[in-house]
Amino acid sequence: MTNFLQFLLTGILVGGVYALIALGLVLIYKSSSVFNFAQGDLMMLGGFITWTLLAQFGLPLWASLPVALALAWVVGLLVERLALRPLIGQPILAAVMVTLALSYFFKGFTILLWSADRRVFPELVPTAPVKLGEIVLSQHLLWTFVVSVLAFGLLTIFFWRTKAGLLMRAAAEDHQVAQSMGISVKGVFALSWSIAAMVATLGGLLLGSINGVDPTLGAIGLKAFPAVLVGGLESIPGALIGGLTVGIVEGLAAGFIDPSLGEIAPFLVLLLILLFKPEGLFGLKRIERV
């Protein structure tokens, strides 16, 4: 029983990060119907930026994080304005392929600027584990989970309680109707990309503070794909549930069966869920006239 709880809780904590990455994917898809393959590498780029501020410039965390988020905001704006906006009116596949190209661009850019070496973050939280009876949990993972949940809470308030959030939700429902009501759909796209880049940067900081950051960190973003597809491409609560589900499945499979199986178990669960509920656990069925 102790082993089960150990693997379960560890999976939940790791799943919080997957959920945060999945949230960025949902934001982009809800606003533009584009599946963003560059989200993981945006996270990696954000991790390098945050490491630079912390380790090279020597800024404290309370100063580094706002600067990193502001830079991420700018990166999101530039990506939307320069790479995605020219494709408005073009087939969605064209925009999806651009996000795939951006993934390689971000990876090459970081190697050019920072090299392929792993960069270790300064100690941000105590390294001593937290013990709950016989269960041992990493303080890094605990803080990562707490920050992820807080980020979800703040973004939920933003979407449901602020004018900008309401405009984003309206535009996500129907672009043409929103535009006829005077809502700038292009502005909503830009805002979505900026928020997604900020969320990715926060994820880069959280993951980088555990094992460091290198150009392969973006590959962890692949774990967000089953998370967001399980939860539903347009569901913010689904991103949270999907991320936690992926983390739990990975933790239990790695702990009880084989560590290597933990890497593929979430994708196997994804296949099973999509066989019986293709729209995801929290996705909406749509009937379209063709």
Secondary structure, 3 states (H helix, E strand, C coil): CHHHHHHHHHHHHHHHHHHHHHHHHHHHHHHHCCCCCCHHHHHHHHHHHHHHHHHHCCCCHHHHHHHHHHHHHHHHHHHHHHHHHHHCCCCHHHHHHHHHHHHHHHHHHHHHHHCCCCECCCCCCCCCCEEECCEEECHHHHHHHHHHHHHHHHHHHHHHHCHHHHHHHHHHHCHHHHHHCCCCHHHHHHHHHHHHHHHHHHHHHHHHHHHCECHHHHHHHHHHHHHHHHHCCCCHHHHHHHHHHHHHHHHHHHHHCCHHHHHHHHHHHHHHHHHHCCCCCCCCCCCCCC
